[in-house]
Amino acid sequence: MELDFGSEERQLLVDRLGTTSLNMEDRTQEQSPGFTDLVKRAKEEDLTEIEKSGCLYQAGIDRQGRPVIVFIGKWFKPEVVTMDQALLYLIRILDPVVERDYSVVYFCTRTTSENMLSYWWMKEIYAQLPYHYKKNLKDFYTVHPSMWTRLTSWWFTTFMAPAIKHKLHNVHEVKELDLVINSTEFDIPMFIQEYDMSINGLRYYQP
């Protein structure tokens, strides 16, 4: 994954967050009894607050027949949910598909700091997920990535999960998704389409 920030920005992030690796190869491949309890809670607990935001859902398949999970970053509000609720809802959405290969599309469009997971949430949630959740994720597409998103991805895949670095892809215009995903199978929110047209409009109208 090509990133266009300099060594100074990377060093600032390293200084702030450290370099402790949670490489998934170092973790057991067996699902722990504790995670089995999390799956049970994910099915039973009231997660209405995060569910009604519509920020995370399964939507169609990619061109290799794999289920696609969509995350709308702008619609995620960490201040109204706990980390525990976020983890449980992620498990609720992912658990039905993770026994086979799957892909994720993250729409970073118009996200701000109030939509971002803290690094400590990311580390904790990642640590809780069992091996097959990570292994069977084959591609992670970030649409309209911001500089901060790219920097975060670099840190995450360098110090926490180097094995998934090759699975991350930046997508700068929505129509690029059609090369890999049947995007017509799900509705792309209007604000994403409008933003995409504002930055890529001329490309859509080339004769």
C-alpha positions in Angstrom: 0.0 0.0 0.0 1.5 3.3 -1.1 1.3 6.1 1.4 2.2 9.7 0.7 3.1 11.0 4.1 6.7 11.6 5.3 8.9 10.0 7.9 8.2 12.9 10.3 4.5 12.1 10.5 5.2 8.4 10.9 7.7 9.0 13.7 5.2 11.3 15.6 2.7 8.4 15.5 5.2 5.9 16.7 6.2 8.2 19.5 2.6 8.6 20.5 1.4 5.0 20.2 4.5 2.8 20.5 5.4 -0.2 18.5 4.0 -3.1 20.4 3.0 -5.8 17.9 -0.1 -7.8 18.2 0.7 -9.8 15.1 -2.1 -12.3 14.5 0.4 -15.1 13.8 1.4 -14.9 17.4 -2.1 -15.6 18.6 -3.7 -19.0 19.1 -5.8 -20.1 16.2 -8.4 -21.7 18.5 -11.6 -19.8 19.5 -11.5 -19.2 23.2 -14.4 -19.9 25.6 -14.4 -16.2 26.3 -15.0 -15.4 22.7 -17.8 -18.0 22.6 -19.5 -16.0 25.3 -19.0 -12.8 23.3 -20.8 -14.4 20.3 -23.7 -15.4 22.6 -23.9 -11.8 24.0 -23.7 -10.3 20.5 -26.9 -12.3 19.5 -28.8 -11.5 22.7 -27.9 -8.0 23.9 -29.8 -4.9 23.0 -27.6 -3.1 20.5 -30.3 -0.8 19.1 -28.3 2.4 19.5 -25.5 1.3 17.1 -27.8 -0.7 14.9 -30.1 2.2 14.1 -27.1 4.3 12.9 -26.8 2.0 9.9 -23.0 2.3 10.0 -22.2 -1.4 9.6 -24.0 -4.1 7.5 -23.6 -6.9 5.0 -24.3 -5.9 1.4 -24.1 -8.2 -1.5 -21.0 -10.0 -2.8 -17.8 -9.1 -4.5 -16.8 -10.4 -8.0 -15.3 -13.5 -6.5 -18.5 -14.4 -4.7 -17.4 -13.3 -1.3 -19.8 -11.5 1.2 -19.1 -7.8 1.5 -19.3 -5.9 4.8 -19.9 -2.2 4.5 -18.8 0.4 7.1 -20.0 4.0 6.7 -17.5 5.9 8.8 -19.5 9.2 9.0 -22.5 7.4 10.6 -20.4 5.8 13.4 -20.5 7.9 16.6 -18.2 6.5 19.3 -19.5 8.9 21.9 -22.9 7.2 22.0 -21.7 3.6 22.3 -19.2 1.8 24.5 -16.3 -0.2 23.2 -18.0 -3.3 24.4 -21.2 -2.5 22.4 -19.1 -1.7 19.3 -17.3 -5.1 19.6 -20.5 -7.0 20.1 -22.2 -5.4 17.1 -19.1 -6.1 15.0 -19.3 -9.7 16.0 -23.0 -9.8 15.3 -22.5 -8.7 11.7 -19.3 -10.6 11.0 -20.0 -14.0 12.7 -22.4 -15.3 10.0 -19.9 -14.7 7.2 -16.4 -15.3 8.7 -16.3 -19.1 8.2 -15.6 -18.3 4.6 -13.6 -15.6 2.8 -15.1 -12.1 2.9 -14.2 -8.5 2.1 -14.9 -5.1 3.7 -15.6 -1.7 2.2 -14.9 1.3 4.5 -16.4 4.6 3.3 -14.1 7.1 4.9 -16.0 9.9 3.1 -16.5 13.1 5.1 -15.5 11.5 8.4 -14.2 13.7 11.1 -12.4 13.1 14.4 -15.8 12.5 16.1 -16.3 9.4 13.9 -12.9 7.8 14.6 -12.1 4.9 16.8 -9.4 5.6 19.2 -6.2 3.6 18.7 -6.8 1.9 22.0 -10.2 0.7 20.9 -8.7 -0.6 17.7 -6.0 -2.5 19.6 -8.5 -4.0 22.1 -11.1 -5.0 19.5 -8.5 -6.5 17.2 -7.0 -8.5 20.1 -10.5 -9.9 20.9 -11.2 -11.3 17.5 -10.2 -14.9 16.8 -7.8 -16.0 14.1 -10.3 -17.0 11.5 -11.9 -13.5 11.5 -8.6 -12.1 10.4 -7.5 -14.9 8.1 -10.7 -15.0 6.1 -10.7 -11.3 5.5 -9.3 -11.2 2.0 -9.6 -7.5 1.1 -10.3 -4.3 2.9 -11.1 -1.3 0.7 -11.0 2.2 2.1 -13.0 4.6 -0.1 -11.9 8.3 -0.1 -9.1 7.7 2.5 -8.0 10.8 4.4 -4.4 11.5 5.3 -5.1 10.5 8.9 -6.7 7.2 7.7 -3.7 6.3 5.6 -1.3 7.2 8.5 -3.4 5.1 10.9 -3.4 2.2 8.4 0.4 2.4 8.1 0.8 2.2 11.9 -1.7 -0.5 12.4 -0.3 -2.8 9.7 3.3 -2.1 10.7 3.1 -2.6 14.4 -0.1 -4.5 15.1 -1.1 -6.6 12.0 1.7 -6.8 9.4 0.1 -9.9 7.9 -2.9 -8.0 6.6 -0.9 -5.1 5.0 -1.3 -6.6 1.5 -5.1 -6.8 2.0 -5.6 -3.1 2.4 -6.5 -1.0 -0.7 -7.2 2.7 -1.1 -10.0 3.6 -3.5 -10.2 7.2 -4.6 -13.3 7.1 -6.7 -16.5 5.0 -6.2 -16.5 3.7 -9.7 -13.2 1.9 -9.0 -15.2 -0.4 -6.7 -17.0 -1.9 -9.8 -13.7 -3.6 -10.7 -13.9 -5.7 -7.6 -17.4 -5.5 -6.1 -20.9 -5.5 -7.5 -21.6 -2.1 -6.0 -25.1 -2.0 -7.6 -26.1 -4.6 -5.0 -26.2 -2.0 -2.3 -27.2 1.6 -2.0 -24.3 4.0 -1.6 -25.5 7.0 0.6 -26.1 10.2 -1.3 -23.6 12.2 0.6 -20.9 9.8 -0.6 -22.0 10.0 -4.2 -22.1 13.8 -4.0 -18.7 14.0 -2.6 -17.3 11.6 -5.1 -18.8 13.7 -7.9 -17.3 16.9 -6.5 -13.8 15.5 -6.6 -14.0 13.2 -9.6 -16.8 14.7 -11.6 -14.9 15.4 -14.7 -13.7 11.8 -15.0 -17.3 10.7 -15.1 -18.1 13.0 -18.0 -15.1 12.3 -20.2 -16.3 11.4 -23.8 
